[in-house]
Amino acid sequence: MWIPLLSFTALPHVGGIYGGFITRKEVKTWYTSLNKPSWRPPNAAFPVVWTSLYTGMGYGSYLVWKELGGFTEDALVPLGLYGLQLALNWAWTPIFFGAHKIKLALIELVILTGTVAGTMVSWYPVSRTATLLMAPYLAWLCLATSLNYCIWRDNPETKKD
């Protein structure tokens, strides 16, 4: 019982740790050169917030997995959507911080947010607790999307000849 619980809860952190390696360098160099809105959260808030969000979503996925009896046919959509949103989540950091593709990162973030909403809808009949554990994540993604949009709007890409 403890191994699946710990595994599901820890899994989202894998991408977060990888993203942290990319972000760490860029936050001190490229990111400081960008125009950002005054209401953005302080840089120190991001690791704390993401640790909480990853733990909540990971535990929520465990609850859904357990309630549906493991990787069953009934679990295909709820856990498939979860896996898709997790892959999209992990992809945002390399796009934004690694490749400096602000517009592409915004598009990816909109798709991610919709996928998280779909995941929550698919989880609701299975586990309301799991669904509620995703609510802060969805709220944070709305904030992140707004922030990404403002950064894109206020930092026009220079055209290369």
DSSP file (Angstrom, degrees, kcal/mol; ACC not computed):
  #  RESIDUE AA STRUCTURE BP1 BP2  ACC     N-H-->O    O-->H-N    N-H-->O    O-->H-N    TCO  KAPPA ALPHA  PHI   PSI    X-CA   Y-CA   Z-CA
    1    1 A M     >        0   0    0      0, 0.0     4,-1.5     0, 0.0     5,-0.1   0.000 360.0 360.0 360.0 -39.4    0.0    0.0    0.0
    2    2 A W  H  >  +     0   0    0      1,-0.2     4,-2.8     2,-0.2     5,-0.3   0.855 360.0  59.6 -72.3 -33.8    2.8    2.5    0.8
    3    3 A I  H  > S+     0   0    0      2,-0.2     4,-2.7     1,-0.2     5,-0.2   0.949 108.4  42.4 -64.2 -49.8    4.8    2.0   -2.4
    4    4 A P  H  > S+     0   0    0      0, 0.0     4,-2.9     0, 0.0     5,-0.3   0.928 115.0  52.1 -61.6 -41.2    2.0    3.0   -4.8
    5    5 A L  H  X S+     0   0    0     -4,-1.5     4,-2.0     1,-0.2    -2,-0.2   0.946 114.9  40.6 -57.7 -50.2    1.0    5.9   -2.5
    6    6 A L  H  X S+     0   0    0     -4,-2.8     4,-2.2     2,-0.2    -1,-0.2   0.881 115.7  51.7 -67.4 -38.0    4.6    7.2   -2.4
    7    7 A S  H  X S+     0   0    0     -4,-2.7     4,-2.2    -5,-0.3    -2,-0.2   0.944 112.3  43.7 -65.5 -48.8    5.2    6.5   -6.1
    8    8 A F  H  < S+     0   0    0     -4,-2.9    -1,-0.2     1,-0.2    -2,-0.2   0.895 116.3  48.2 -63.7 -39.5    2.1    8.4   -7.3
    9    9 A T  H  < S+     0   0    0     -4,-2.0     4,-0.3    -5,-0.3    49,-0.3   0.860 116.2  43.1 -70.2 -34.9    2.7   11.3   -4.9
   10   10 A A  H >X S+     0   0    0     -4,-2.2     3,-1.3    -5,-0.2     4,-0.7   0.790  93.5  82.1 -81.1 -28.4    6.4   11.6   -5.9
   11   11 A L  H >X S+     0   0    0     -4,-2.2     3,-1.6     1,-0.3     4,-0.6   0.854  87.3  52.5 -50.8 -47.8    6.0   11.2   -9.7
   12   12 A P  H 3> S+     0   0    0      0, 0.0     4,-1.3     0, 0.0     3,-0.4   0.822 100.5  64.5 -60.4 -27.6    5.0   14.8  -10.5
   13   13 A H  H <> S+     0   0    0     -3,-1.3     4,-2.7    -4,-0.3     5,-0.2   0.741  86.7  72.0 -66.9 -22.5    8.1   16.0   -8.7
   14   14 A V  H <X S+     0   0    0     -3,-1.6     4,-2.1    -4,-0.7    -1,-0.2   0.952 103.2  39.8 -58.1 -51.0   10.3   14.3  -11.2
   15   15 A G  H  X S+     0   0    0     -4,-0.6     4,-3.0    -3,-0.4    -1,-0.2   0.849 113.3  56.5 -67.1 -33.7    9.5   16.9  -13.9
   16   16 A G  H  X S+     0   0    0     -4,-1.3     4,-1.8     2,-0.2    -2,-0.2   0.893 107.7  47.2 -64.7 -39.6    9.6   19.6  -11.3
   17   17 A I  H  X S+     0   0    0     -4,-2.7     4,-1.3     2,-0.2    -2,-0.2   0.929 113.4  48.3 -67.1 -44.9   13.1   18.7  -10.4
   18   18 A Y  H >X S+     0   0    0     -4,-2.1     4,-1.2    -5,-0.2     3,-0.5   0.934 112.1  49.5 -59.3 -46.6   14.2   18.6  -14.0
   19   19 A G  H 3X S+     0   0    0     -4,-3.0     4,-2.9     1,-0.2    -1,-0.2   0.835 103.2  62.0 -62.1 -32.7   12.5   21.9  -14.7
   20   20 A G  H 3X S+     0   0    0     -4,-1.8     4,-2.5     1,-0.2    -1,-0.2   0.859  99.5  54.2 -61.7 -36.0   14.3   23.4  -11.7
   21   21 A F  H <X S+     0   0    0     -4,-1.3     4,-0.8    -3,-0.5    -1,-0.2   0.894 113.3  42.5 -64.9 -39.2   17.6   22.7  -13.3
   22   22 A I  H  X S+     0   0    0     -4,-1.2     4,-1.3     1,-0.2     3,-0.3   0.929 117.7  45.8 -70.3 -45.9   16.5   24.7  -16.4
   23   23 A T  H  X S+     0   0    0     -4,-2.9     4,-2.9     1,-0.2     5,-0.3   0.875  98.9  69.3 -67.4 -39.9   14.9   27.5  -14.5
   24   24 A R  H  X S+     0   0    0     -4,-2.5     4,-0.7     1,-0.2    -1,-0.2   0.874 107.3  36.5 -50.0 -47.8   17.7   28.0  -12.0
   25   25 A K  H >X S+     0   0    0     -4,-0.8     4,-0.6    -3,-0.3     3,-0.5   0.916 118.5  49.1 -72.3 -43.9   20.1   29.5  -14.5
   26   26 A E  H 3<>S+     0   0    0     -4,-1.3     5,-2.8     1,-0.2     6,-0.5   0.787 100.8  63.0 -72.1 -28.7   17.5   31.4  -16.6
   27   27 A V  H 3<5S+     0   0    0     -4,-2.9    -1,-0.2     1,-0.2     5,-0.2   0.853 108.0  44.2 -63.1 -33.5   15.8   33.1  -13.7
   28   28 A K  H <<5S+     0   0    0     -4,-0.7    -1,-0.2    -3,-0.5    -2,-0.2   0.620 130.3  18.7 -86.6 -13.6   19.1   34.9  -12.9
   29   29 A T  T  X5S+     0   0    0     -4,-0.6     4,-0.8    -3,-0.4     3,-0.3   0.623 130.0  21.0-119.9 -85.5   19.9   35.8  -16.5
   30   30 A W  T >45S+     0   0    0      1,-0.2     3,-1.3     2,-0.2     4,-0.4   0.907 120.9  54.4 -59.9 -47.2   17.2   35.8  -19.3
   31   31 A Y  G >4<S+     0   0    0     -5,-2.8     3,-1.2     1,-0.3    -1,-0.2   0.839 102.4  57.8 -61.8 -34.6   14.2   36.1  -17.0
   32   32 A T  G 34 S+     0   0    0     -6,-0.5    -1,-0.3    -3,-0.3    -2,-0.2   0.761 100.6  58.9 -67.2 -22.8   15.5   39.2  -15.3
   33   33 A S  G << S+     0   0    0     -3,-1.3    -1,-0.2    -4,-0.8    -2,-0.2   0.581  89.5  95.5 -82.0  -8.8   15.7   41.0  -18.7
   34   34 A L  S <  S-     0   0    0     -3,-1.2     2,-0.5    -4,-0.4   121,-0.1  -0.524  80.2-117.4 -84.5 147.9   12.0   40.6  -19.4
   35   35 A N        -     0   0    0    116,-0.2   119,-0.2    -2,-0.2    -2,-0.1  -0.741  42.4-178.8 -77.9 125.7    9.3   43.1  -18.7
   36   36 A K        -     0   0    0     -2,-0.5   111,-0.0    -4,-0.1   115,-0.0  -0.926  30.4 -98.6-128.6 151.8    6.9   41.5  -16.1
   37   37 A P    >   -     0   0    0      0, 0.0     3,-1.4     0, 0.0   114,-0.0  -0.325  29.7-121.8 -68.1 153.1    3.7   42.8  -14.5
   38   38 A S  T 3  S+     0   0    0      1,-0.3    -2,-0.0    -2,-0.0     0, 0.0   0.737 107.9  61.9 -66.5 -22.9    4.0   44.3  -11.0
   39   39 A W  T 3  S+     0   0    0      2,-0.0    -1,-0.3   108,-0.0   108,-0.1   0.398  74.1 124.2 -87.3   3.5    1.6   41.7   -9.6
   40   40 A R    <   -     0   0    0     -3,-1.4     3,-0.1     1,-0.1    -4,-0.0  -0.310  69.9-104.7 -64.6 147.1    3.7   38.7  -10.4
   41   41 A P        -     0   0    0      0, 0.0    -1,-0.1     0, 0.0     5,-0.1  -0.353  44.2 -93.8 -66.1 152.8    4.6   36.4   -7.4
   42   42 A P    >>  -     0   0    0      0, 0.0     3,-2.0     0, 0.0     4,-0.6  -0.367  33.4-114.9 -65.6 149.5    8.1   36.7   -6.1
   43   43 A N  T >4 S+     0   0    0      1,-0.3     3,-0.9     2,-0.2   -16,-0.0   0.838 114.4  62.4 -54.5 -35.7   10.6   34.2   -7.5
   44   44 A A  T 3> S+     0   0    0      1,-0.2     4,-0.7     2,-0.2    -1,-0.3   0.709  94.8  62.8 -65.7 -19.4   11.0   32.5   -4.1
   45   45 A A  H <> S+     0   0    0     -3,-2.0     4,-2.8     1,-0.2     5,-0.2   0.807  87.4  72.4 -74.6 -28.9    7.2   31.6   -4.1
   46   46 A F  H <X S+     0   0    0     -3,-0.9     4,-2.9    -4,-0.6     5,-0.3   0.903  96.1  45.0 -61.4 -48.1    7.5   29.3   -7.2
   47   47 A P  H  > S+     0   0    0      0, 0.0     4,-1.9     0, 0.0    -1,-0.2   0.888 116.0  48.4 -64.0 -34.6    9.3   26.3   -5.7
   48   48 A V  H  X S+     0   0    0     -4,-0.7     4,-1.8     2,-0.2    -2,-0.2   0.942 114.7  44.7 -67.7 -47.3    7.1   26.4   -2.6
   49   49 A V  H  X S+     0   0    0     -4,-2.8     4,-2.8     1,-0.2     5,-0.2   0.942 114.2  48.6 -62.3 -48.4    3.9   26.6   -4.6
   50   50 A W  H  X S+     0   0    0     -4,-2.9     4,-2.9    -5,-0.2     5,-0.3   0.855 107.4  55.3 -65.4 -33.9    5.0   23.9   -7.1
   51   51 A T  H  X S+     0   0    0     -4,-1.9     4,-1.9    -5,-0.3    -1,-0.2   0.934 112.4  43.8 -61.4 -44.1    6.0   21.5   -4.3
   52   52 A S  H  X S+     0   0    0     -4,-1.8     4,-2.4     2,-0.2    -2,-0.2   0.926 115.6  47.3 -65.4 -45.5    2.5   21.8   -2.8
   53   53 A L  H  X S+     0   0    0     -4,-2.8     4,-2.7     1,-0.2     5,-0.3   0.920 112.4  48.6 -65.4 -44.1    0.8   21.5   -6.2
   54   54 A Y  H  X S+     0   0    0     -4,-2.9     4,-2.3     1,-0.2    -1,-0.2   0.898 112.4  49.3 -62.9 -39.9    2.8   18.5   -7.3
   55   55 A T  H  X S+     0   0    0     -4,-1.9     4,-2.5    -5,-0.3     5,-0.2   0.928 112.8  47.5 -64.9 -44.6    2.2   16.7   -4.0
   56   56 A G  H  X S+     0   0    0     -4,-2.4     4,-2.4     2,-0.2    -2,-0.2   0.927 114.7  44.3 -62.6 -46.7   -1.6   17.4   -4.2
   57   57 A M  H  X S+     0   0    0     -4,-2.7     4,-2.3     2,-0.2    -1,-0.2   0.890 113.5  51.8 -68.1 -36.9   -2.0   16.3   -7.8
   58   58 A G  H  X S+     0   0    0     -4,-2.3     4,-1.7   -49,-0.3    -2,-0.2   0.931 112.1  44.9 -64.3 -45.2    0.2   13.2   -7.2
   59   59 A Y  H  X S+     0   0    0     -4,-2.5     4,-2.2   -50,-0.2    -2,-0.2   0.894 111.4  54.5 -65.3 -39.0   -1.8   12.1   -4.1
   60   60 A G  H  X S+     0   0    0     -4,-2.4     4,-2.1     1,-0.2    -2,-0.2   0.903 106.2  51.4 -59.8 -41.4   -5.0   12.8   -6.1
   61   61 A S  H  X S+     0   0    0     -4,-2.3     4,-2.6     1,-0.2    -1,-0.2   0.872 107.9  53.1 -65.3 -34.9   -3.9   10.5   -8.9
   62   62 A Y  H  X S+     0   0    0     -4,-1.7     4,-3.0     2,-0.2     5,-0.2   0.924 107.1  51.5 -63.2 -43.7   -3.2    7.8   -6.3
   63   63 A L  H  X S+     0   0    0     -4,-2.2     4,-2.5     2,-0.2    -2,-0.2   0.909 112.2  45.9 -60.2 -42.1   -6.7    8.2   -4.9
   64   64 A V  H  X S+     0   0    0     -4,-2.1     4,-2.1     2,-0.2    -1,-0.2   0.934 113.4  49.3 -66.1 -46.2   -8.2    7.8   -8.4
   65   65 A W  H  <>S+     0   0    0     -4,-2.6     5,-3.3     1,-0.2     4,-0.2   0.924 114.5  45.3 -57.1 -46.8   -5.9    4.8   -9.2
   66   66 A K  H ><5S+     0   0    0     -4,-3.0     3,-1.3     1,-0.2    -2,-0.2   0.919 112.1  50.4 -65.1 -45.0   -6.9    3.1   -5.9
   67   67 A E  H 3<5S+     0   0    0     -4,-2.5    -1,-0.2     1,-0.3    -2,-0.2   0.839 111.9  48.2 -64.0 -33.6  -10.6    3.8   -6.3
   68   68 A L  T 3<5S-     0   0    0     -4,-2.1    -1,-0.3    -5,-0.2     7,-0.2   0.356 119.4-107.9 -91.5   6.2  -10.6    2.4   -9.8
   69   69 A G  T < 5 -     0   0    0     -3,-1.3     2,-0.3    -4,-0.2    -3,-0.2   0.791  66.1 -64.4  77.9  28.2   -8.7   -0.7   -8.8
   70   70 A G  S   <S-     0   0    0     -5,-3.3     2,-2.0    -6,-0.2     5,-0.1  -0.655 105.3 -10.2  98.8-154.1   -5.4    0.1  -10.4
   71   71 A F  S    S+     0   0    0     -2,-0.3     2,-0.1     3,-0.1    -1,-0.1  -0.524  90.0 149.1 -85.4  73.1   -4.7    0.5  -14.1
   72   72 A T    >>  -     0   0    0     -2,-2.0     3,-0.6    -4,-0.2     4,-0.5  -0.404  65.9 -97.1 -98.5 175.6   -8.1   -0.9  -15.3
   73   73 A E  G >4 S+     0   0    0      1,-0.2     3,-1.1     2,-0.2     4,-0.4   0.881 125.8  56.2 -61.0 -37.3  -10.1    0.0  -18.3
   74   74 A D  G 34 S+     0   0    0      1,-0.2     3,-0.3    -6,-0.2    -1,-0.2   0.775 104.5  53.9 -64.9 -25.4  -12.2    2.3  -16.2
   75   75 A A  G <>>S+     0   0    0     -3,-0.6     4,-2.6    -7,-0.2     5,-0.6   0.565  83.0  92.3 -85.0  -9.0   -9.0    4.2  -15.3
   76   76 A L  H <X5S+     0   0    0     -3,-1.1     4,-1.7    -4,-0.5     5,-0.2   0.917  91.4  35.8 -55.5 -52.1   -7.9    4.8  -18.9
   77   77 A V  H  >5S+     0   0    0     -4,-0.4     4,-2.8    -3,-0.3     5,-0.3   0.966 120.5  44.7 -70.9 -52.3   -9.5    8.2  -19.3
   78   78 A P  H  >5S+     0   0    0      0, 0.0     4,-1.5     0, 0.0    -2,-0.2   0.926 123.7  35.1 -60.7 -43.9   -9.0    9.7  -15.8
   79   79 A L  H  X5S+     0   0    0     -4,-2.6     4,-2.5     2,-0.2    -2,-0.2   0.792 115.9  56.3 -81.2 -27.0   -5.4    8.5  -15.6
   80   80 A G  H  X<S+     0   0    0     -4,-1.7     4,-2.3    -5,-0.6    -3,-0.2   0.924 109.8  45.3 -65.9 -44.9   -4.7    9.1  -19.3
   81   81 A L  H  X S+     0   0    0     -4,-2.8     4,-2.7     2,-0.2     5,-0.2   0.895 112.3  52.8 -63.7 -39.6   -5.8   12.7  -19.0
   82   82 A Y  H  X S+     0   0    0     -4,-1.5     4,-2.2    -5,-0.3    -2,-0.2   0.938 109.8  47.6 -60.4 -47.1   -3.7   13.0  -15.8
   83   83 A G  H  X S+     0   0    0     -4,-2.5     4,-2.3     1,-0.2    -2,-0.2   0.891 111.8  51.0 -61.6 -39.9   -0.7   11.6  -17.6
   84   84 A L  H  X S+     0   0    0     -4,-2.3     4,-2.5     2,-0.2    -2,-0.2   0.934 111.1  46.7 -63.4 -46.7   -1.2   14.0  -20.6
   85   85 A Q  H  X S+     0   0    0     -4,-2.7     4,-2.5     1,-0.2    -1,-0.2   0.865 111.1  53.1 -65.7 -33.5   -1.5   17.0  -18.3
   86   86 A L  H  X S+     0   0    0     -4,-2.2     4,-2.5    -5,-0.2    -1,-0.2   0.918 109.7  47.6 -66.9 -42.5    1.6   16.0  -16.4
   87   87 A A  H  X S+     0   0    0     -4,-2.3     4,-1.6     2,-0.2    -2,-0.2   0.908 113.4  48.3 -63.7 -41.6    3.6   15.7  -19.7
   88   88 A L  H  X S+     0   0    0     -4,-2.5     4,-1.2     2,-0.2    -2,-0.2   0.897 110.5  52.3 -64.4 -39.5    2.3   19.1  -20.8
   89   89 A N  H >X S+     0   0    0     -4,-2.5     3,-0.7     1,-0.2     4,-0.7   0.941 110.5  46.7 -60.3 -48.0    3.2   20.5  -17.4
   90   90 A W  H 3< S+     0   0    0     -4,-2.5    -1,-0.2     1,-0.2    -2,-0.2   0.790 109.0  57.0 -65.8 -27.7    6.7   19.2  -17.6
   91   91 A A  H 3X S+     0   0    0     -4,-1.6     4,-1.6     1,-0.2    -1,-0.2   0.745  90.8  71.7 -76.8 -23.5    7.0   20.6  -21.2
   92   92 A W  H <X S+     0   0    0     -4,-1.2     4,-3.0    -3,-0.7     5,-0.3   0.920  92.6  53.9 -62.9 -45.0    6.3   24.2  -20.3
   93   93 A T  H  X>S+     0   0    0     -4,-0.7     4,-2.0     1,-0.2     5,-1.5   0.920 108.9  46.6 -60.0 -48.3    9.5   24.9  -18.5
   94   94 A P  I  4>S+     0   0    0      0, 0.0     5,-2.4     0, 0.0    -1,-0.2   0.860 115.7  48.2 -63.0 -31.4   11.8   23.8  -21.4
   95   95 A I  I  <5S+     0   0    0     -4,-1.6     6,-2.3     3,-0.2    -2,-0.2   0.958 123.3  29.9 -70.4 -50.1    9.7   25.8  -23.8
   96   96 A F  I  X5S+     0   0    0     -4,-3.0     4,-0.6     4,-0.2    -3,-0.2   0.981 136.2  22.2 -76.0 -58.9    9.6   29.0  -21.8
   97   97 A F  I  <5S+     0   0    0     -4,-2.0    -2,-0.1    -5,-0.3    -4,-0.1   0.842 130.4  40.9 -82.5 -34.3   12.9   29.0  -19.9
   98   98 A G  I  4<S+     0   0    0     -5,-1.5    -3,-0.2     1,-0.1    -2,-0.1   0.958 130.5  21.8 -79.6 -53.1   14.9   26.7  -22.1
   99   99 A A  T  4<S-     0   0    0     -5,-2.4    -3,-0.2    -6,-0.2    -4,-0.1   0.572  92.9-133.0 -93.1 -10.6   13.9   27.8  -25.6
  100  100 A H     <  +     0   0    0     -4,-0.6     2,-1.1    -6,-0.2    -4,-0.2   0.839  52.9 150.0  60.2  34.8   12.7   31.3  -24.7
  101  101 A K     >  +     0   0    0     -6,-2.3     4,-2.4     1,-0.2    -1,-0.2  -0.738  15.3 171.5 -99.2  84.2    9.6   30.7  -26.8
  102  102 A I  H  > S+     0   0    0     -2,-1.1     4,-2.0     2,-0.2    -1,-0.2   0.905  74.6  46.1 -65.6 -44.7    7.1   32.9  -24.8
  103  103 A K  H  > S+     0   0    0      2,-0.2     4,-2.3     1,-0.2    -1,-0.2   0.927 114.0  48.0 -65.8 -45.2    4.2   32.7  -27.3
  104  104 A L  H  > S+     0   0    0      1,-0.2     4,-2.6     2,-0.2    -1,-0.2   0.894 110.6  52.6 -62.0 -39.5    4.6   28.9  -27.7
  105  105 A A  H  X S+     0   0    0     -4,-2.4     4,-2.3     2,-0.2    -1,-0.2   0.883 108.0  51.6 -62.9 -38.1    4.7   28.5  -24.0
  106  106 A L  H  X S+     0   0    0     -4,-2.0     4,-2.1     2,-0.2    -2,-0.2   0.934 110.9  46.9 -63.7 -46.5    1.5   30.6  -23.7
  107  107 A I  H  X S+     0   0    0     -4,-2.3     4,-2.0     1,-0.2    -2,-0.2   0.928 113.2  49.3 -60.4 -45.1   -0.3   28.3  -26.2
  108  108 A E  H  X S+     0   0    0     -4,-2.6     4,-2.6     1,-0.2    -1,-0.2   0.880 109.3  52.8 -61.2 -39.1    1.0   25.2  -24.4
  109  109 A L  H  X S+     0   0    0     -4,-2.3     4,-2.6     2,-0.2    -1,-0.2   0.864 106.6  51.8 -67.4 -37.0   -0.2   26.6  -21.1
  110  110 A V  H  X S+     0   0    0     -4,-2.1     4,-2.1     2,-0.2    -1,-0.2   0.919 112.0  46.6 -64.4 -43.3   -3.7   27.2  -22.4
  111  111 A I  H  X S+     0   0    0     -4,-2.0     4,-2.2     2,-0.2    -2,-0.2   0.914 112.2  51.3 -64.1 -42.5   -3.8   23.6  -23.6
  112  112 A L  H  X S+     0   0    0     -4,-2.6     4,-2.6     2,-0.2    -2,-0.2   0.929 108.4  51.0 -59.0 -46.7   -2.5   22.4  -20.3
  113  113 A T  H  X S+     0   0    0     -4,-2.6     4,-2.2     1,-0.2    -1,-0.2   0.908 111.2  48.0 -61.4 -42.3   -5.1   24.4  -18.4
  114  114 A G  H  X S+     0   0    0     -4,-2.1     4,-2.3     2,-0.2    -1,-0.2   0.881 111.1  51.1 -63.9 -38.0   -7.9   22.9  -20.5
  115  115 A T  H  X S+     0   0    0     -4,-2.2     4,-2.4     2,-0.2    -2,-0.2   0.877 108.6  51.1 -67.6 -37.8   -6.4   19.4  -20.0
  116  116 A V  H  X S+     0   0    0     -4,-2.6     4,-2.5     2,-0.2    -2,-0.2   0.918 109.6  50.4 -65.1 -42.1   -6.3   19.9  -16.2
  117  117 A A  H  X S+     0   0    0     -4,-2.2     4,-2.2     1,-0.2    -2,-0.2   0.925 111.5  48.5 -60.6 -43.3  -10.0   21.0  -16.3
  118  118 A G  H  X S+     0   0    0     -4,-2.3     4,-2.2     2,-0.2    -2,-0.2   0.886 109.4  52.7 -63.1 -38.9  -10.8   17.8  -18.3
  119  119 A T  H  X S+     0   0    0     -4,-2.4     4,-1.8     1,-0.2    -2,-0.2   0.927 109.1  49.6 -60.6 -45.1   -8.9   15.7  -15.8
  120  120 A M  H  X S+     0   0    0     -4,-2.5     4,-1.8     1,-0.2    -2,-0.2   0.901 109.3  51.1 -63.1 -40.8  -10.8   17.2  -13.0
  121  121 A V  H  < S+     0   0    0     -4,-2.2    -1,-0.2     1,-0.2    -2,-0.2   0.908 112.0  47.4 -62.1 -41.5  -14.1   16.5  -14.7
  122  122 A S  H  < S+     0   0    0     -4,-2.2     4,-0.3     1,-0.2    -1,-0.2   0.786 113.7  48.5 -71.8 -26.2  -13.1   12.9  -15.3
  123  123 A W  H >X S+     0   0    0     -4,-1.8     4,-3.1    -5,-0.2     3,-1.2   0.778  91.2  80.5 -81.5 -27.6  -12.0   12.5  -11.7
  124  124 A Y  T 3< S+     0   0    0     -4,-1.8    -1,-0.2     1,-0.3    -2,-0.1   0.870  93.3  45.3 -54.4 -46.8  -15.1   14.0  -10.0
  125  125 A P  T 34 S+     0   0    0      0, 0.0    -1,-0.3     0, 0.0     3,-0.2   0.756 119.3  44.7 -69.0 -19.0  -17.3   10.9  -10.3
  126  126 A V  T <4 S-     0   0    0     -3,-1.2     2,-0.3    -4,-0.3    -2,-0.2   0.910 133.1  -5.1 -88.2 -48.7  -14.4    8.8   -9.0
  127  127 A S     X  -     0   0    0     -4,-3.1     4,-2.0     1,-0.1    -1,-0.2  -0.842  47.2-168.7-154.4 108.6  -13.1   10.9   -6.1
  128  128 A R  H  > S+     0   0    0     -2,-0.3     4,-2.6     1,-0.2     5,-0.2   0.861  94.9  57.3 -65.3 -34.0  -14.3   14.3   -5.1
  129  129 A T  H  > S+     0   0    0      2,-0.2     4,-1.9     1,-0.2    -1,-0.2   0.931 106.2  48.5 -61.5 -45.6  -11.3   14.6   -2.8
  130  130 A A  H  > S+     0   0    0      1,-0.2     4,-0.8     2,-0.2    -1,-0.2   0.904 111.2  51.3 -60.8 -41.2   -8.9   14.0   -5.7
  131  131 A T  H >X S+     0   0    0     -4,-2.0     3,-1.0     1,-0.2     4,-0.6   0.925 109.3  49.5 -62.1 -44.9  -10.8   16.6   -7.8
  132  132 A L  H >< S+     0   0    0     -4,-2.6     3,-0.7     1,-0.3    -1,-0.2   0.818 102.8  61.4 -66.1 -30.0  -10.5   19.1   -5.0
  133  133 A L  H 3< S+     0   0    0     -4,-1.9     4,-0.3     1,-0.2    -1,-0.3   0.744 104.3  50.5 -66.3 -21.7   -6.8   18.4   -4.6
  134  134 A M  H <X S+     0   0    0     -3,-1.0     4,-2.3    -4,-0.8    -1,-0.2   0.629  88.6  84.7 -87.8 -15.6   -6.5   19.6   -8.2
  135  135 A A  H <X S+     0   0    0     -3,-0.7     4,-2.3    -4,-0.6     5,-0.2   0.894  88.6  48.6 -59.3 -45.0   -8.4   22.9   -7.6
  136  136 A P  H  > S+     0   0    0      0, 0.0     4,-2.5     0, 0.0    -1,-0.2   0.874 110.7  53.6 -62.7 -33.3   -5.4   24.9   -6.4
  137  137 A Y  H  > S+     0   0    0     -4,-0.3     4,-2.5    -3,-0.2    -2,-0.2   0.927 108.6  47.8 -63.8 -46.9   -3.4   23.7   -9.4
  138  138 A L  H  X S+     0   0    0     -4,-2.3     4,-1.8     1,-0.2    -1,-0.2   0.910 112.3  49.9 -61.9 -41.9   -6.1   24.9  -11.8
  139  139 A A  H  X S+     0   0    0     -4,-2.3     4,-1.8     1,-0.2    -2,-0.2   0.917 110.8  49.2 -62.3 -43.3   -6.2   28.3  -10.0
  140  140 A W  H  X S+     0   0    0     -4,-2.5     4,-3.1     1,-0.2    -2,-0.2   0.887 107.8  54.6 -63.7 -38.9   -2.4   28.6  -10.2
  141  141 A L  H  X S+     0   0    0     -4,-2.5     4,-2.7     2,-0.2    -1,-0.2   0.865 105.0  53.7 -64.4 -34.7   -2.5   27.8  -13.9
  142  142 A C  H  X S+     0   0    0     -4,-1.8     4,-1.9     2,-0.2    -1,-0.2   0.922 111.9  44.6 -64.0 -42.3   -5.0   30.6  -14.4
  143  143 A L  H  X S+     0   0    0     -4,-1.8     4,-2.5     2,-0.2    -2,-0.2   0.928 113.8  50.1 -63.6 -45.5   -2.5   32.9  -12.7
  144  144 A A  H  X S+     0   0    0     -4,-3.1     4,-3.0     1,-0.2    -2,-0.2   0.875 109.1  51.8 -62.7 -38.5    0.4   31.5  -14.7
  145  145 A T  H  X S+     0   0    0     -4,-2.7     4,-2.6     2,-0.2    -1,-0.2   0.916 110.5  48.2 -64.8 -42.8   -1.5   31.9  -18.0
  146  146 A S  H  X S+     0   0    0     -4,-1.9     4,-2.4     2,-0.2    -2,-0.2   0.914 113.8  47.4 -62.2 -43.1   -2.2   35.5  -17.2
  147  147 A L  H  X S+     0   0    0     -4,-2.5     4,-2.4     2,-0.2    -2,-0.2   0.924 112.0  49.0 -64.4 -45.5    1.5   36.1  -16.3
  148  148 A N  H  X S+     0   0    0     -4,-3.0     4,-2.4     1,-0.2    -2,-0.2   0.906 111.2  51.2 -61.1 -42.0    2.7   34.3  -19.4
  149  149 A Y  H  X S+     0   0    0     -4,-2.6     4,-3.1     2,-0.2     5,-0.2   0.941 110.4  47.8 -60.9 -47.9    0.3   36.4  -21.5
  150  150 A C  H  X S+     0   0    0     -4,-2.4     4,-2.5     1,-0.2    -1,-0.2   0.888 111.9  49.9 -62.6 -39.1    1.5   39.7  -20.0
  151  151 A I  H  X S+     0   0    0     -4,-2.4     4,-0.7     2,-0.2    -1,-0.2   0.915 113.2  46.6 -65.8 -41.5    5.2   38.7  -20.5
  152  152 A W  H >< S+     0   0    0     -4,-2.4     3,-0.7    -5,-0.2    -2,-0.2   0.935 114.8  46.9 -63.6 -46.2    4.5   37.8  -24.1
  153  153 A R  H 3< S+     0   0    0     -4,-3.1    -2,-0.2     1,-0.2    -1,-0.2   0.888 116.4  43.6 -62.5 -40.5    2.5   41.0  -24.7
  154  154 A D  H 3< S+     0   0    0     -4,-2.5    -1,-0.2     1,-0.2    -2,-0.2   0.437 113.0  52.3 -90.5   0.1    5.2   43.2  -23.0
  155  155 A N  S << S-     0   0    0     -3,-0.7    -1,-0.2    -4,-0.7   -53,-0.1  -0.612  77.4-162.8-134.4  74.0    8.2   41.6  -24.6
  156  156 A P        -     0   0    0      0, 0.0     2,-0.2     0, 0.0    -3,-0.1  -0.281  26.2-110.7 -62.3 141.2    7.7   41.5  -28.4
  157  157 A E        -     0   0    0     -5,-0.1     2,-0.4     1,-0.1    -5,-0.0  -0.479  28.9-123.2 -70.5 138.9    9.9   39.1  -30.3
  158  158 A T        -     0   0    0     -2,-0.2     2,-0.3    -3,-0.1    -1,-0.1  -0.677  25.4-122.0 -82.8 135.3   12.5   40.7  -32.5
  159  159 A K        -     0   0    0     -2,-0.4     2,-0.4     2,-0.0    -1,-0.0  -0.593  20.6-141.7 -80.4 135.9   12.3   39.7  -36.1
  160  160 A K              0   0    0     -2,-0.3    -1,-0.0     1,-0.1     0, 0.0  -0.824 360.0 360.0 -99.0 134.5   15.4   38.1  -37.5
  161  161 A D              0   0    0     -2,-0.4    -1,-0.1     0, 0.0    -2,-0.0   0.472 360.0 360.0 -81.0 360.0   16.4   39.0  -41.1
